[in-house]
Structures are given as C-alpha cells and as structure tokens.
Amino acid sequence: MLNRTLLIVDDSLDNRLILESLFVKLGFSCWQAANGQEAINKAYQLRPNLILMDLVMPIVDGFEAARRIHNIPELAAIPIIAMSVSAIDVSTPIGIGFCDFMQKPLNKKDILQKLKIYLPDHFQI
C-alpha cells in the first residue's frame, strides 16, 4: 500500500480543516502546520508526498519555507503547491520552490487535477 501523506500549511485553521476533510475522504493521511517554520519541521519529520502551502503566514512565509524545504536534500523532490488569496502573477511562486499555484478559494475540481498531475501513482480520478 502506498504512503499517501499530505502536509497542509495555512495560518487559517478553517482553511486547513476544509482541505483536510477533502483529502481524508480521498484516503490521504493529512498533517497540518500553521506557519512556515512548522511546515519545515513537519516536512522533515513526516516526508509527505505533497505539500500545499499558503504564501502569506506569520513567523516564516510560504516563499521562505519552500526555499528552505527544497534546500534539504532529503526533501528536495517533494512537490509544493502554493496557495494564495492574493492576486499575484502565477509564475512568481513557480521556480522558487513551488511546482504550481492555486488561487484561493480553492475548488475541488482544481485540487483533484493537481493531485492527478503531481501524485499520479497515489491518486486516480
């Protein structure tokens, strides 16, 4: 059986709980972090298959957390998808630690498509 672990990083508890509810129904184990520093620590500890990371958070923001995670050799291959409510150039987070970007509020269809792209062996639509 495949390890199906996701790390959901967002300073909003409500956002984390909504995403966790969706992923648990799909058979994933979910872990949460409320800021970038927690994300770095949990990524190192858990070695998730995918990280969904908010960009704007206290303590360490998503940009810096993604950079630090990918500077750890054991974690460098973990795909990290940026999430933000802010209107930004979609190409901005890609190439600086993120493999993709999703605009908040997230919708189920977009989330499922990203799973299909980044975890094809772990998820089938």
C-alpha positions in Angstrom: 0.0 0.0 0.0 1.3 3.4 -1.0 2.1 6.1 1.6 -0.4 8.9 0.9 0.6 11.8 3.1 -0.1 15.5 2.6 1.1 18.5 4.6 -1.4 21.4 4.6 0.2 24.7 5.6 -2.0 27.7 6.2 -2.3 30.2 9.1 -6.1 29.8 8.9 -7.4 26.8 10.9 -10.6 26.8 8.9 -8.8 26.5 5.6 -6.7 23.7 6.9 -9.7 21.8 8.3 -11.6 22.1 5.0 -8.7 20.8 3.0 -8.0 18.0 5.4 -11.7 16.9 5.3 -11.4 16.6 1.5 -8.2 14.7 1.5 -9.1 12.3 4.2 -12.2 11.3 2.2 -9.8 10.5 -0.7 -7.7 8.2 1.5 -4.8 10.5 2.4 -3.2 11.0 5.8 -3.1 14.7 6.5 -0.9 16.8 8.7 -1.2 20.5 9.4 1.1 23.4 10.0 0.1 27.0 10.9 3.2 28.7 9.6 6.3 28.2 7.5 8.6 27.2 10.4 6.1 24.4 11.5 6.0 23.3 7.8 9.8 22.9 7.6 9.9 20.9 10.8 6.9 18.7 9.9 8.2 18.2 6.3 11.5 16.9 7.7 9.8 14.7 10.2 7.0 13.3 8.0 8.4 13.3 4.5 5.0 13.9 2.9 4.1 13.1 -0.7 2.8 16.6 -1.3 2.7 20.0 0.5 0.0 22.6 0.0 1.5 25.9 1.2 -0.1 29.3 1.8 2.2 32.1 0.8 1.3 34.7 3.4 1.8 33.5 7.0 3.4 34.6 10.2 6.9 33.7 11.5 8.2 32.2 8.2 6.2 32.9 5.0 5.5 30.3 2.3 8.2 31.5 0.0 10.9 31.1 2.5 9.6 27.8 3.9 9.5 26.3 0.4 13.1 27.5 -0.3 14.3 26.0 3.0 12.5 22.7 2.4 14.0 22.3 -1.0 17.4 23.1 0.3 17.2 19.9 2.4 18.4 17.1 0.1 16.0 14.5 1.6 13.1 16.9 0.9 14.1 18.5 -2.4 11.8 16.3 -4.5 8.6 16.9 -2.6 6.2 18.9 -4.8 5.0 22.0 -3.1 1.9 23.8 -4.4 1.5 27.5 -3.5 -1.9 28.7 -2.4 -2.9 32.4 -2.0 -6.0 34.6 -1.9 -3.8 37.4 -3.2 -3.9 38.2 -6.9 -0.3 37.5 -8.0 1.5 36.6 -11.2 1.0 32.9 -11.3 4.6 32.4 -12.5 6.0 34.2 -9.4 6.0 31.2 -7.0 6.9 28.7 -9.7 10.6 28.2 -9.9 11.3 29.4 -6.4 10.4 26.2 -4.6 6.9 25.7 -5.9 5.8 23.4 -8.7 2.4 25.0 -9.1 0.0 27.7 -7.8 -3.7 27.6 -6.8 -5.8 30.7 -6.3 -8.0 30.7 -3.1 -10.7 30.0 -2.5 -9.7 26.5 -3.8 -12.2 24.4 -5.6 -12.4 20.6 -5.5 -12.0 20.2 -9.3 -8.7 22.2 -9.4 -7.4 20.3 -6.3 -8.2 16.9 -7.9 -6.5 17.9 -11.2 -3.3 18.9 -9.2 -3.4 15.5 -7.4 -3.6 13.8 -10.8 -0.6 15.8 -12.1 1.7 15.6 -9.0 0.7 12.3 -7.4 -0.3 10.1 -10.4 0.8 6.9 -8.6 -1.1 7.9 -5.5 -4.4 9.1 -6.9 -6.7 8.3 -9.7 -9.7 10.4 -10.7 
